[in-house]
């Protein structure tokens, strides 16, 4: 009985790993297709993401400064 339960869990784990690998592969393939098909839009998207991350970091720094300086 215990061996049967282990086999079921093992098969389930293998299926999950294969699905994960498949989804990662599909995501990378889609990303490569987008980069090759629309390089200008891909570059703009990366630029927008980096600008958003920079703005978020600046907001966090400003918040922490205001907390430790007693407010501005």
Helices and strands as residue ranges (DSSP letters): H 2-37, H 39-69
